[in-house]
Amino acid sequence: MDRLLKGEKASHIGKRLNLNEATVRTIKKNEKEIRSAVAAASSTSAKPWKTFSIKHCIDIISLSLKELKTSKLNACWKKISPSSVEKENLRESSEN
């Protein structure tokens, strides 16, 4: 939208951003509504994050790890690092 305000043509913006020219023109037509919606969303969506702390983050990660099964973790890492999966399988066998 800033490019449009600076006088750049909709066709040029569309080509650079891989958008249809009609899409760029529609955005230009609805610029005020778009900007006000973004401003309203930004002010309300930031409020919960102001009270979110590192402790909250660690608590959430801890809960997630408790629910994570070794088999699921192995499935995710199998193609990336097969040797890690094999070691993990050995550890899992020795734990049982």
C-alpha positions in Angstrom: 0.0 0.0 0.0 2.9 2.3 0.7 4.2 1.8 -2.8 0.8 2.8 -4.2 1.0 6.0 -2.1 4.4 6.7 -3.6 2.9 6.6 -7.1 4.1 3.2 -8.2 1.7 1.6 -10.7 -0.5 -1.3 -9.8 0.8 -3.3 -12.7 4.4 -2.9 -11.6 3.6 -3.8 -8.0 1.7 -6.8 -9.2 4.6 -8.1 -11.3 7.1 -7.6 -8.5 4.9 -9.3 -5.9 3.5 -12.0 -8.2 -0.1 -10.6 -7.7 -2.8 -10.0 -10.2 -3.1 -6.3 -11.1 -6.8 -6.4 -10.2 -5.8 -7.6 -6.7 -3.5 -4.7 -6.2 -6.2 -2.3 -7.4 -8.7 -3.8 -4.9 -6.2 -3.4 -2.1 -5.7 0.2 -3.1 -9.5 0.7 -3.2 -9.9 -0.7 0.3 -6.8 0.8 1.8 -8.4 2.7 4.6 -10.4 -0.3 5.8 -7.4 -2.5 5.6 -5.2 -0.2 7.6 -7.8 0.4 10.3 -8.4 -3.4 10.6 -4.7 -4.0 11.0 -4.3 -1.3 13.6 -7.2 -2.6 15.6 -6.0 -6.2 15.5 -2.4 -5.2 16.4 -3.5 -3.4 19.6 -5.7 -6.2 20.9 -3.5 -9.2 19.8 -0.4 -7.8 21.7 -2.1 -7.6 25.1 -1.8 -11.4 26.0 1.8 -11.5 25.1 2.7 -8.7 27.5 2.0 -11.0 30.4 3.6 -14.1 28.8 7.0 -14.9 30.4 9.9 -17.2 29.9 8.5 -19.3 32.8 5.2 -19.7 30.9 7.1 -20.8 27.8 9.2 -23.4 29.8 6.0 -24.8 31.4 4.4 -25.3 28.0 7.5 -26.9 26.6 7.7 -29.2 29.6 4.1 -30.3 29.2 4.6 -31.0 25.5 7.7 -33.1 26.1 5.8 -35.2 28.7 3.2 -36.0 26.0 5.8 -36.8 23.3 6.4 -40.5 22.6 9.8 -41.7 21.7 8.3 -43.5 18.6 6.9 -40.1 17.3 10.3 -38.4 17.9 12.1 -41.2 16.0 9.7 -41.0 13.1 10.4 -37.3 12.8 14.2 -37.7 12.9 14.5 -41.0 10.9 15.2 -39.4 7.5 17.3 -36.5 8.9 19.6 -38.5 11.3 19.1 -42.2 11.2 22.0 -42.8 13.6 20.2 -40.7 16.3 17.1 -42.8 15.9 19.1 -46.1 16.2 20.7 -44.8 19.4 17.3 -43.7 20.7 15.8 -47.1 20.0 18.6 -48.8 21.9 18.0 -46.4 24.9 14.3 -47.1 24.7 14.9 -50.9 24.7 17.1 -50.6 27.7 14.6 -48.5 29.6 11.9 -51.2 29.2 
